[in-house]
Amino acid sequence: MTKADVLSDLEAIQVCTAYTSGEGPTMEIPYDLEKSSFSPMYKSLPGWNTDITQMSQSMELPENLKSYVYKLEQALHTPMSFLSVGPDRDQIIEM
């Protein structure tokens, strides 16, 4: 489940896509961070800057939020089943 409501006020969302070290970029993070110097590499995605707490269907969601969810699904190789648009139990949208 993605908690989209907590991201609604952001103009851009930074998503870590890889890590870089002295050996170059990698998708793997080492077990022992003290022995290696790794830095996250971010991709900036546009935010939706919209109150989504009253939305109840996926077709109501802002396009930037739909795009964000799609990119997460692609990166994680798994579909999102639910999207939280607020803290209450009835504020969950089935995708």
Buried (B, 14 or more C-beta within 10 A) or exposed (E): EBEBBEBBEEEEBEBEEBBEEEEEEEEEEEEEEEEEEBEEEEEEBBBBEEEBBEBEEBEEBBEBBBBBBEBBBEEEEEEBEEBBBBEEEEBBBEB
